[in-house]
Amino acid sequence: GGSSSTEMERLIQSALAHLEWMGFRPKTIAKKLRLWEALAQFVGEESLSTTLAGRFLSERGVSEDTRGLSLTKSQRAIRTAVRQLIEFKLHRYFQREGSGPNTATLTPELETIRRGYESFCRSQLGHRPQTLRQRARFITRFLSFQQARGITSIAEIRPAMLSAFVAQHAHLKPGSVATACGCLRSLLGYLYMRGLVPEDLRIHVPAVRIPRDARIPPKWKREDVEALLSAVDRASPKGKRDYAILLLAARLGMRAGDIRGLRLEGLRWDEAKIEFIQEKTRQAQCLPLTEEVGGALIEYLRHARPVTSHREVFLRLIPPFAPFAGSSALWQIITSYRRRAGIKLPAKGAGGMHGLRHSLASRLLEEGTPLETISHVMGHVSPDSTMIYAKVAVESLRDVALDWEVDDE
């Protein structure tokens, strides 16, 4: 090979060292190395670019517009490995995929800052658990990004370094970029307030503005919801549990976090109610325990739920029978039954529990349910959150009007 193959070899060696520093397991490192070597062979004498990487992925059935959920596990691993190597070439750093913790070893100073900020978010800002997990992942990623670029003291951070970090999120959706920028501003505000940086760097973080009603929530067709529920094998313990979980999302519109956290004492059988404190809003919520949902819960509790001291309703079915992890969005459950039922999703992002939740809200609106009632069912604190479903209804009416015009011709 010529100079570019040597360049690729050097890039791969540096990236491998980065993987080890970030705490990836040897087995994972070996898998990524095999993929990177295949990529290096494909690149040959040329220099690694996003265009070449795109061609390499296409040959393996992973095109640019392929949705994550329609890829196999091995195809997702290929896409992640390629993205990480390109990211490393650009920034000398790459992010961990998914919501797992970044176990990179920070210098003592940076580790102290990480702990201080997490404590500040918990005690002073009073963030809810989900936000705390998000902030914890973010600050570890930000500090390890700076450390990988040779920063040993937080006072050395400059605006150009912030731009490089934000640029790393360019491949994400605007909402995710906006979240990252919000987290960054929060951290920089903390650093300035504590006197750890000489100036307030928040002004150098770009503002990503997303109109409140820019994105209509993705919605399932009614027949697809029924097909999803029918795909569950309700004879098995897993099926009994999953069916109850899916019904809570599809029939009552519960969020994934509230389904995960639902406790046995929240099932008020005598009053036919389900009561819980919402993870997102911290407001009390009370929903009707319908005959259908109650029947599925009884079937699971009597015949499938492991005997344990845990008070959460839903547990994993393999020892030690623990509740679902705080970061679990339960989308794996939906995805497996969606594939089994052969359901094609109407829109990107409709595949999780929130897709079923939004479908319920839209259906209630179509049935003429008042917005205040929908707002209560969905557990919205602000009526503005419910107004977006009115936009869904308008879009649906527009589709009907267009269909009618076409038929009339």
N, C-alpha and C positions, 0 to 999 in steps of 0.2 A: 504494500500500500504506500501511497504518497504522503504528503504533509497532512492532508485532511484526516486520513485514517489515524495518524499519530495524534492529531488534534482530538479526534473522537476517543482514542484510548486514554488520553490525559483527562478529558472531560469525564469519562466513565469512572476512572480511578478516583477523581476528586469527589464525584457524586456518591460513590460507594463509601468513602470516608465520612461524608455528610450523613448518609443513612445510619452508619454505626453511631455517630455522635448524637443523632436524634433518637436513638434507642430502638430502632427497628430490630425485629428478631432475625437471627441468621438465616432461617428458612425463607423469610420474606426477601431478604437481601439477595439470596441466591436466585430466587425467581426473577427479581428485577434485573439482575445481571444478565441472565439468559435472554431476556427481552431486549435489553440494551445492546447486547452483542449482535442479535439478529438485526436490530435497527442500524448498527454500525456497518454491517455487511451490506444492507440495502442502500445506505448512503454512499458507500464506496469512496470514490475520490472527491465527491462533492462535500460542501460544508453543510452541517445540519441546519435545516430551516423548517419553519412551520409548514411550508408547501410540501417538502419532502416527507415530513412526518405525516401529513395528511394522506399522501399517496401510500405510505407504509401501512397506515391504519385501514385505508380502503381495501387494500389487498387482503386484509384479515376480517373484512366484513363490518368494519367500524367506520361509517362515513360521518361527515361533519354534522348532518342533521339527524343522526340516530339518537333517539331518546334513551337516557340511561336505563330505564326500566325494561326496554325491549332488547337489551344486550344480555348475553350470558355472563356468568361470573368471570370466566376467563377473558372475555372481550373487554369487560370493564377494567380488569387488571392490566390488560395491554394498554388501554387508553390512558389509565392513570400513570403507568410507568413512562410512557412517551411524554405526556404532559409535564411530568416531574423533571425529566431530563432537559426539556426545552426551558422550563422555568429556571432550572439550575444554571444553564448556560447563560441566561439573561441576567439573573440576580445572585448567583452563587448561593442559592437557598431555594428550597421548595416546601410547600405546605403538606402536612399530613392530609390524606383523603378522609372525608367523613368527620364524625364528631369525636373520634377517639382522642385521648389526651396526648399532648406532645411531651415526650419524656426527655427532651434534650437537657443536658446538664448545663445549667447557667452558672456564670461566675458568682461568687458569694454576694457581690454588690447587687447584681441584677436579680438574684434570687430573693434578696431582702426586699427589693422594690416590688417584685411580683407578689410576695406575701402581704406587704403593706397595702398594696392597691386592692387585693382581694378582700382584705379585712375592712378597708374603707368602704368598698361596695356593699359589704354585708351590714356593717354597723351604722355607717353614716348615711348611705344612700338608700338602705333598706330594700335592695333589689330582691325580687322573688327568685326561687331556686333556679328556674330556667335561665333567667338573665344572668345570674351568678355564674352558671356553667358556661354560658356564652362568653362572658367577660374573662373568665379564667383561661379558656382556650385561646382567646384573642391575645391577651397580654403575654402569654407564654410564646405564642407565635411571633408577636412583634419583637419581644426581647431576644428570642433566639435568632430572628432575622438580622437584627442589629449586631449581635455577637458574631454571627457567621461572616459578617462584613468587617470584622476587626474592631468593633466598638467594645471597649472594656468598661468605660464609665458613661453613665446616662447623660452627663453634662456635655458629652461630645456630639450628641445628636444634633443634626442640622436639617434645615428644610428640604434639601435635595434628597436626604435619606428617607424622609417621610414620603416624598413623591415616588421614590423607588418602591417603597412598601405598598403604597396605594396602587401603583401600576401593576403590581403582582396580582391584583384582584380583577384586572380588566376583563378576564374571560368569564366572570360571573355575571349574574343578572343584576340590573340596576338596584333592585331592592337589597341584594346581598352586599353590593358595593356601598350603598348608603348606610347599612348596618355597620360595616367595617369602619367607615369614616366616623360614624357616631361613637363607636367604641374608642377609636383613636383620639378623638377630641376629649372624651371623658378622661382617658389616661393622661393626656398632655396637661389637662387642667389640674389633675391631681399632682403631677410632677412639679408644675409651676407653683401651686399653692404650698407644697412642701419645701420649696426653694431648692429642688434637685436639678432644675434646669434654669439657666440665666434669664431666659425670656419666655413669654407666653407664645408657644408655637402653634396654638390652635388655629390662628389666622391662616396658616399655610396648608391646612387640610381642606381639600375641595368640598364644596357643598353639592350633594347629589339630591336634587329635588324630584320627588315623585308625586304627582297629583293624587289626592286621596282616592279619587274615583277612576284612576287611570286603568286599573286592571279589574275586569269583571271576574269574580270568583268562578273557577272552573266548575262545571256542573255535570252530573251523571244523568243519563236518561233513566226514567222510572223502570223500564224493562231491564236495563242493565243492572240496576240495584237488586232487582228480584233474582236475576240470573246469578249474580255474585253470591247471594244468600243461598240459592239452591245448589251451588257448587260445593258447599261445605258438607263433609261426611259427618253427620251428627251422631253416628253410632260410636265414634272413637272419643276418648277423653279430650284430645286436642281439638276435635271438631266441636264438641260441646262448649269448650271454653271460647274458641274463636267465633262461634255463632253468636254467643251472648255479647262478645266484644263488638262484633259488626252491627248487631241490632242496636246497641247503645249509640253508635255513631249514626246509623241510617235512620232510625225511628225517633231518637231523642236529640240528635245533633250534638252529642257530647264531644268535647275536644279530646285528643289522644292523651294529654297530660292528666285530664280529669278521670278518664277511664283507667289509666295506670294507677292513679292515687285513690280510686274509690275504695272505701272501707266497708267492712261487714255491717258496722253500726249505721252506715248511711242508707242501708236498705230497710225502709220503714214499712214492713209488710202489713202491719195493722192499719196503716193509713194509706196504703198503696202509693207511696212516694219514694223518690230517691233524693237524698239530701247530701250535699257536699260543698266544700269551699273551693271555688274555682282557682286553679293554679295561676291563670293569667291575670285575673282581676282582683283576686282575694275576696270576692263578694260571695255571700251564701247563695246557693242555687237549689231550687226544689223543682223536680220534674215528676210527671206522673209515671208510676210503675204500672204500665199497661199489662194486660193479660199475656200478650205475646212475649214482651220483654221479661216479665216475671216468670213465665213458663220456662224460658231458655235459661234464666239465672238459676232456678230451682234444679233443673236438669244437670247443670254444671256443678252446683254446690253439693248436690246429693251423690252424684255418680262420677265426677271427674276431678274435683278439686282435692289436691293432696292434703293429708292431715298435718297441720303445722300450727305454730303459734302466731304466724303472721296475720295481721288484721286486714291487709289488702285483699280485695275480692279475687283479683286475677294474679295467678302465679305461674312461673315457668313449670313445665311438667317433668323436668329431670332434676335429680338431687343437686343442690340442697333446697329445691322448691322455693326459690327466692322470688320476690316481686320483680316486675320488669324494671330494668335500669332507667334512671331518670331521663336519659337522652333517647330512649327508644320511642320512635314515632309510630310504632306498630305497623309501619307500611309493609313490612315483609309479609305480615298476615294477609293484608289486602291483596298484595301483588300475586301471591301464590294462587289465591282463589280466582283472581281476575284472569290470570293466564289459563287456569283450568277451565274457566267458563268461556274463554276465547273472546273476551270483551276488548274492543278497541276503544281507547279513551278519546273523548271529544277534544281535549286540549292538554297541552303540556302542563304538568303540575296538578292534574286532577286525580292522580293516583293514590294519594294518601287519605288519611281519615278526614282531613278538612274537605276533600272533594265530596264525601258523603254528607258531611255537615252542611255544606253550601247547597247541596241538592235538596236537602230537607227544607231549608229556608226558602228556596225558590219555589218549591212545590206548595208550601203553605201560602205564599204570596199569590200563586196562580189560583189557589182555591178561595181567594178572597179573605184570608186571615188578616186582621188589622196589623199594621207595622208595630204597634206597641206590644201586641201579643208575641209576634215573631221576635222582637227585641228581648222579651222576657225569656222565651224558650232558648234563644241562642246565648243568653247570659251577657248581652252587650251592656256596657256601662253607659256609652254614649249612643243616642239615637242615630248619629251620623254613620255609625258602623252598620246599622240596619239599612240605611238609605241606599247602599250600593246594590241591594237586592232589587230595589225598584228599578235600577238601571238594567239589571238582568231582565226584568219583565218587559221593559221598553224594547230591548234588543230582540226578545222573543216575538213581540208584537210586530216589530219591523220585518222579521223573517216571514211571519204569517202574511203580512201585507204584500211582500214581494212575491211570495208563492201565488197569492190570489191574482195579482196582476198578470203573472205569467200564464196561469190557467185561463184567464179571461181572453187572452189572445188566441 
